[in-house]
């Protein structure tokens, strides 16, 4: 029994560390642009004073209070694109994410997968992979926290995230 508990704890800790570092290998690579925002930065951003009559900014501030981490990696390098795709596919399977939607538009493929929260619209983790067809950038986006999928369009507008238009489509499809 003691060995079983130790094995269970080890498996849980390994999975947790894997989830935090699954895409960190892309950070700092040549030919990869990365944006990483941690919980501390979201906390600081949420303390910004905003005009109470500006509802969109208030929604944005309310959303960022619910976020833990945002990681965005973009590249046009075919070798790195293949590695990003393989890493995303592997992570989706091992982390137990569900496919939210898939878009194929003119050879450009977008996959959005999520780990649900307490309700259908609550999300604990969102992973988006955009295949960079026709010389477009490949985008790998990971967002964790406890947020409502319908709030995502505010985040994409304010932060001007790569793949933001695709996230807006996901937000609209869950309403």
Backbone bond lengths (Angstrom), bond angles and torsions (degrees), N, CA, C in turn:
res aa  C-N    CA-C-N  psi(-1)  N-CA   C-N-CA  omega(-1)  CA-C   N-CA-C  phi
1 X - - - 1.457 - - 1.529 110.62 -
2 X 1.335 115.90 -41.92 1.463 120.45 -179.95 1.531 110.21 -61.38
3 X 1.342 116.91 -43.02 1.468 120.96 178.61 1.527 111.16 -63.05
4 X 1.333 116.48 -38.17 1.459 121.17 179.19 1.526 110.49 -61.93
5 X 1.319 117.10 -45.41 1.466 121.77 -179.64 1.520 110.60 -64.48
6 X 1.328 117.36 -42.77 1.467 120.63 178.25 1.523 110.36 -62.44
7 X 1.330 117.36 -43.08 1.466 121.45 177.97 1.517 110.84 -62.60
8 X 1.323 117.12 -42.92 1.460 121.58 179.30 1.530 111.56 -62.62
9 X 1.313 116.78 -45.23 1.467 121.39 178.28 1.523 110.03 -62.78
10 X 1.323 117.50 -44.75 1.458 121.59 179.64 1.527 110.93 -60.19
11 X 1.334 117.35 -43.93 1.463 121.55 179.47 1.523 110.93 -62.64
12 X 1.331 116.88 -41.39 1.463 120.67 179.72 1.528 110.89 -65.14
13 X 1.327 117.05 -45.66 1.465 121.52 -179.15 1.521 110.31 -64.44
14 X 1.328 118.42 -42.49 1.456 122.33 179.21 1.523 110.41 -61.83
15 X 1.331 117.80 -44.40 1.461 121.46 178.97 1.516 110.99 -63.31
16 X 1.325 117.86 -40.59 1.458 121.40 179.24 1.520 111.17 -63.01
17 X 1.322 117.02 -45.65 1.468 120.07 179.20 1.515 111.15 -66.41
18 X 1.332 117.68 -37.26 1.456 120.77 178.70 1.518 109.77 -62.97
19 X 1.325 116.97 -42.63 1.459 120.83 -179.37 1.527 110.95 -61.26
20 X 1.321 117.08 -38.37 1.457 120.15 -178.33 1.523 111.76 -73.66
21 X 1.333 118.53 -28.36 1.453 120.36 -173.11 1.509 115.39 -116.93
22 X 1.323 118.79 11.21 1.459 121.64 -174.83 1.525 112.83 -59.14
23 X 1.313 117.82 -31.25 1.459 120.86 -176.00 1.520 113.11 -116.74
24 X 1.325 117.22 1.98 1.458 120.88 -178.27 1.522 112.89 -62.50
25 X 1.330 117.73 -21.70 1.463 120.16 179.89 1.531 111.84 -63.56
26 X 1.328 117.54 -19.68 1.459 120.63 179.80 1.524 112.29 -82.77
27 X 1.317 116.63 -19.52 1.461 121.45 -179.90 1.531 109.70 -69.29
28 X 1.313 116.72 125.36 1.461 121.28 177.58 1.514 114.61 87.72
29 X 1.329 118.07 -1.95 1.467 120.16 178.07 1.519 110.29 -74.79
30 X 1.330 115.44 146.54 1.461 119.65 171.45 1.523 107.75 -61.91
31 X 1.296 117.44 146.64 1.471 124.51 179.01 1.526 113.64 70.71
32 X 1.336 118.34 11.84 1.464 121.41 176.81 1.521 108.25 -124.21
33 X 1.325 115.36 126.19 1.459 120.67 172.04 1.518 106.62 -96.59
34 X 1.323 116.35 131.03 1.466 118.67 -178.73 1.520 110.85 -128.85
35 X 1.330 114.07 144.45 1.462 122.75 173.28 1.517 105.45 -127.67
36 X 1.337 115.98 121.64 1.459 120.42 179.74 1.520 108.24 -129.00
37 X 1.326 115.21 122.06 1.461 121.38 179.16 1.521 106.86 -122.07
38 X 1.331 115.94 122.73 1.460 122.02 -178.08 1.527 111.58 -98.53
39 X 1.316 115.85 171.20 1.472 123.52 -178.17 1.532 111.71 -53.06
40 X 1.318 117.26 -42.47 1.466 121.18 -178.76 1.534 110.62 -59.15
41 X 1.323 117.48 -42.54 1.458 120.77 179.47 1.529 110.57 -67.44
42 X 1.320 117.16 -40.60 1.469 119.72 176.98 1.527 110.18 -61.88
43 X 1.339 116.86 -39.88 1.468 120.51 177.50 1.531 110.78 -61.70
44 X 1.329 116.40 -44.64 1.470 120.03 178.62 1.530 111.42 -63.99
45 X 1.332 116.52 -42.69 1.464 120.77 -179.88 1.528 111.55 -63.63
46 X 1.318 117.51 -31.90 1.465 120.88 -177.06 1.530 112.34 -74.20
47 X 1.323 116.79 -13.11 1.466 120.58 -179.38 1.534 112.82 -89.02
48 X 1.316 116.89 -1.21 1.461 121.50 178.68 1.527 109.58 -65.19
49 X 1.308 116.22 133.16 1.469 121.09 177.19 1.520 109.08 -76.76
50 X 1.307 115.82 132.86 1.461 120.68 -179.37 1.524 109.36 -129.40
51 X 1.295 114.38 153.98 1.456 121.73 176.86 1.539 108.14 -64.17
52 X 1.337 118.71 121.18 1.474 121.29 -178.07 1.531 113.44 -59.32
53 X 1.322 117.75 -22.19 1.463 119.62 179.69 1.529 112.08 -82.37
54 X 1.346 118.57 -11.68 1.460 122.61 178.55 1.532 109.00 -87.20
55 X 1.333 115.95 91.02 1.460 121.06 -173.56 1.528 112.63 -65.31
56 X 1.314 117.83 -36.61 1.459 120.31 -179.33 1.531 110.94 -64.64
57 X 1.318 117.68 -43.11 1.460 121.02 178.11 1.519 110.09 -66.24
58 X 1.328 118.27 -38.36 1.472 121.11 177.00 1.532 110.50 -62.91
59 X 1.335 117.14 -40.93 1.466 121.12 177.37 1.526 110.12 -62.32
60 X 1.330 115.72 -41.91 1.459 121.42 179.33 1.527 110.91 -61.58
61 X 1.300 117.16 -46.15 1.472 121.74 179.77 1.525 110.25 -64.00
62 X 1.330 117.23 -41.39 1.468 120.65 177.52 1.529 111.43 -63.10
63 X 1.331 116.89 -37.75 1.459 120.81 179.55 1.525 111.20 -68.39
64 X 1.320 118.14 -47.79 1.467 118.76 -174.41 1.523 112.29 -66.38
65 X 1.324 117.62 -20.05 1.472 120.19 173.74 1.528 110.93 -66.06
66 X 1.326 116.80 -22.42 1.463 122.20 -176.29 1.530 113.52 -95.04
67 X 1.339 117.31 -3.69 1.463 121.05 -174.47 1.522 112.02 -97.04
68 X 1.332 115.79 147.08 1.461 122.08 178.27 1.527 112.05 -107.63
69 X 1.321 116.83 -50.05 1.466 121.35 -176.97 1.516 110.86 -147.09
70 X 1.316 114.60 144.34 1.454 122.18 172.84 1.514 106.84 -132.56
71 X 1.331 116.02 126.95 1.456 121.20 176.27 1.515 107.53 -130.76
72 X 1.325 116.24 127.08 1.454 121.77 177.60 1.524 107.60 -129.18
73 X 1.323 115.92 127.41 1.457 121.96 177.33 1.523 108.27 -125.05
74 X 1.328 117.18 132.24 1.461 121.33 177.84 1.521 109.43 -130.09
75 X 1.324 115.38 148.39 1.460 120.87 178.48 1.521 110.35 -159.04
76 X 1.334 115.37 160.22 1.458 122.19 170.54 1.527 110.13 -118.71
77 X 1.316 117.50 1.97 1.458 123.01 -179.34 1.538 109.53 -77.36
78 X 1.347 117.96 117.67 1.473 120.69 -175.51 1.534 114.07 -57.71
79 X 1.327 118.25 -37.26 1.460 121.22 -179.75 1.532 110.30 -66.31
80 X 1.330 116.55 -43.63 1.464 120.53 179.45 1.524 110.42 -69.47
81 X 1.350 116.80 -36.74 1.471 120.45 176.38 1.524 110.48 -57.14
82 X 1.327 116.84 -45.05 1.472 121.18 -179.79 1.525 110.47 -63.53
83 X 1.345 116.67 -40.43 1.466 120.76 178.55 1.535 110.60 -66.14
84 X 1.343 117.17 -40.34 1.469 120.96 177.90 1.520 110.68 -61.90
85 X 1.336 116.09 -44.24 1.460 120.24 -179.07 1.533 110.33 -62.83
86 X 1.325 116.62 -45.88 1.470 120.66 179.70 1.528 110.79 -63.11
87 X 1.328 116.80 -42.03 1.471 120.97 179.27 1.523 110.97 -64.73
88 X 1.337 116.85 -42.27 1.470 120.83 179.45 1.526 110.50 -64.73
89 X 1.331 117.14 -45.95 1.467 120.94 -179.90 1.533 111.10 -61.02
90 X 1.322 116.24 -44.14 1.465 120.62 179.61 1.530 110.70 -64.73
91 X 1.329 116.54 -43.10 1.459 120.23 -178.68 1.532 111.52 -64.95
92 X 1.318 117.12 -40.75 1.466 121.13 178.86 1.527 110.31 -57.03
93 X 1.330 116.37 -42.88 1.469 120.64 -179.54 1.526 111.95 -70.31
94 X 1.336 117.14 -47.17 1.466 119.82 -174.26 1.523 113.09 -74.93
95 X 1.339 117.43 -28.66 1.467 120.31 -178.00 1.527 112.62 -89.76
96 X 1.321 116.99 -5.47 1.458 120.16 178.02 1.519 113.97 72.30
97 X 1.321 116.64 35.03 1.462 120.09 177.74 1.529 109.52 -81.38
98 X 1.336 115.45 149.83 1.460 121.72 177.49 1.514 108.85 -107.05
99 X 1.311 115.61 143.86 1.459 119.18 177.13 1.525 109.19 -70.61
100 X 1.319 116.00 125.90 1.455 121.66 176.50 1.518 109.46 -89.36
101 X 1.329 115.20 -47.21 1.461 119.03 178.78 1.512 110.72 -161.66
102 X 1.337 114.29 161.41 1.452 122.82 176.89 1.520 107.42 -136.09
103 X 1.320 116.14 135.94 1.464 120.89 179.65 1.517 107.73 -127.59
104 X 1.330 116.89 131.99 1.450 122.08 172.14 1.517 105.87 -122.76
105 X 1.327 115.79 111.20 1.458 120.75 -174.65 1.523 108.58 -132.27
106 X 1.311 116.59 103.66 1.458 121.03 177.09 1.520 113.25 61.32
107 X 1.319 117.61 39.35 1.452 121.89 -179.69 1.518 114.10 85.94
108 X 1.294 117.33 -7.42 1.475 122.69 178.38 1.522 108.03 -93.08
109 X 1.329 116.46 121.71 1.461 121.45 -177.17 1.521 110.58 -108.68
110 X 1.325 115.21 131.44 1.459 121.75 179.10 1.528 107.67 -123.77
111 X 1.344 115.97 130.47 1.460 121.43 174.90 1.516 107.48 -123.15
112 X 1.324 115.87 128.62 1.456 121.07 176.27 1.523 107.28 -122.45
113 X 1.338 114.79 121.23 1.463 121.61 -179.60 1.519 108.57 -122.74
114 X 1.329 115.81 150.91 1.460 120.21 -176.52 1.524 111.68 -139.69
115 X 1.317 114.07 159.01 1.462 122.42 167.11 1.525 104.12 -113.79
116 X 1.319 115.70 116.77 1.464 120.95 -173.69 1.520 112.29 -73.09
117 X 1.331 113.60 157.79 1.456 121.83 175.80 1.512 110.33 -103.10
118 X 1.325 115.79 -143.53 1.464 122.11 -175.01 1.539 113.07 -66.63
119 X 1.329 117.77 -32.71 1.468 120.55 -179.99 1.524 109.04 -124.99
120 X 1.333 115.78 174.33 1.469 120.54 -179.21 1.522 112.96 -59.60
121 X 1.327 116.85 -35.03 1.458 118.55 -177.25 1.532 113.03 -91.98
122 X 1.345 117.36 -8.90 1.474 120.92 177.79 1.526 109.50 -81.50
123 X 1.318 115.47 134.29 1.456 122.12 -177.95 1.524 109.64 -124.08
124 X 1.323 116.49 133.21 1.476 120.97 173.79 1.526 110.70 -96.44
125 X 1.332 115.59 -29.09 1.462 119.60 -179.56 1.517 109.13 -151.28
126 X 1.336 115.18 137.93 1.459 121.34 177.92 1.515 107.41 -129.40
127 X 1.325 116.27 132.60 1.458 122.10 177.29 1.514 107.61 -126.41
128 X 1.319 116.06 126.50 1.460 120.73 178.06 1.522 108.42 -123.44
129 X 1.329 115.36 131.97 1.459 121.42 175.21 1.519 107.78 -123.91
130 X 1.332 116.31 123.02 1.458 122.09 178.80 1.520 107.36 -115.17
131 X 1.326 115.87 115.81 1.457 122.49 179.95 1.527 108.73 -74.53
132 X 1.308 117.48 123.95 1.464 121.73 -175.22 1.506 114.23 -81.65
133 X 1.307 118.11 75.60 1.463 122.46 177.96 1.528 110.71 -77.07
134 X 1.309 115.68 156.01 1.467 122.64 175.65 1.532 113.06 51.99
135 X 1.306 116.46 48.88 1.469 123.06 177.71 1.526 114.93 65.23
136 X 1.327 117.59 12.92 1.465 120.12 171.73 1.522 108.04 -78.69
137 X 1.318 115.74 160.52 1.461 119.62 177.70 1.521 110.71 -74.65
138 X 1.316 115.01 145.45 1.454 121.36 169.19 1.520 106.20 -84.26
139 X 1.332 116.37 136.03 1.459 121.56 -177.65 1.521 109.16 -124.09
140 X 1.325 115.53 131.73 1.455 122.54 172.73 1.517 106.39 -122.32
141 X 1.342 117.16 117.67 1.454 122.25 -176.69 1.517 109.42 -124.48
142 X 1.322 116.09 130.26 1.461 122.23 176.67 1.524 108.07 -125.61
143 X 1.329 115.87 128.17 1.464 121.90 -178.50 1.521 108.40 -132.23
144 X 1.343 116.98 125.17 1.463 120.44 178.80 1.521 110.15 -123.83
145 X 1.300 115.23 154.89 1.460 122.35 -179.92 1.514 108.47 156.90
146 X 1.316 116.03 -145.96 1.453 122.23 174.67 1.515 105.89 -145.52
147 X 1.317 116.68 87.37 1.453 122.37 -170.32 1.516 110.65 -132.93
148 X 1.311 115.42 167.35 1.454 122.39 178.39 1.522 108.41 -94.81
149 X 1.318 117.05 133.00 1.464 121.51 -178.39 1.528 111.03 -57.96
150 X 1.323 117.60 -29.08 1.455 120.83 -178.17 1.523 112.82 -71.75
151 X 1.329 117.79 -11.73 1.463 121.39 178.95 1.530 112.99 -88.72
152 X 1.309 116.99 -8.19 1.460 121.19 -172.85 1.526 113.15 -62.45
153 X 1.318 118.23 -35.66 1.468 119.26 -177.48 1.524 111.74 -60.31
154 X 1.327 117.95 -32.71 1.469 121.42 177.80 1.525 109.68 -65.02
155 X 1.322 116.73 -42.66 1.465 121.34 179.69 1.525 110.93 -63.34
156 X 1.326 117.12 -44.79 1.458 119.98 -177.88 1.523 111.73 -66.29
157 X 1.322 117.38 -34.72 1.468 120.37 177.82 1.523 111.49 -68.44
158 X 1.313 117.57 -47.65 1.465 121.69 -174.55 1.527 112.64 -73.08
159 X 1.340 118.25 -37.09 1.461 120.93 -176.26 1.523 112.77 -96.17
160 X 1.333 117.16 -6.84 1.462 122.63 -179.74 1.533 111.92 49.62
161 X 1.325 115.59 55.29 1.457 122.58 -175.77 1.524 111.58 -75.78
162 X 1.359 116.96 142.22 1.466 118.80 171.54 1.523 108.28 -61.52
163 X 1.317 117.44 136.37 1.460 120.90 -178.16 1.518 112.89 80.86
164 X 1.322 117.37 8.34 1.456 121.92 -177.46 1.514 113.83 -59.08
165 X 1.313 117.28 -36.67 1.471 120.45 179.82 1.529 110.12 -63.76
166 X 1.334 116.33 -36.15 1.464 119.92 178.92 1.525 111.19 -69.61
167 X 1.338 116.49 -37.04 1.459 119.79 176.42 1.529 110.92 -65.93
168 X 1.319 116.59 -35.61 1.473 119.69 176.44 1.525 110.35 -60.61
169 X 1.343 116.65 -40.50 1.464 120.40 178.60 1.523 110.53 -61.82
170 X 1.324 117.01 -39.76 1.476 120.85 178.76 1.510 110.15 -64.82
171 X 1.321 116.35 -40.58 1.463 121.36 179.39 1.517 110.43 -61.62
172 X 1.323 116.67 -44.14 1.473 120.68 -178.66 1.516 111.84 -69.50
173 X 1.349 117.41 -32.75 1.457 120.05 -176.36 1.524 112.19 -71.46
174 X 1.328 119.54 -23.55 1.459 122.36 -178.50 1.526 112.90 -89.38
175 X 1.334 118.08 -8.33 1.476 120.37 -177.88 1.506 110.56 -72.22
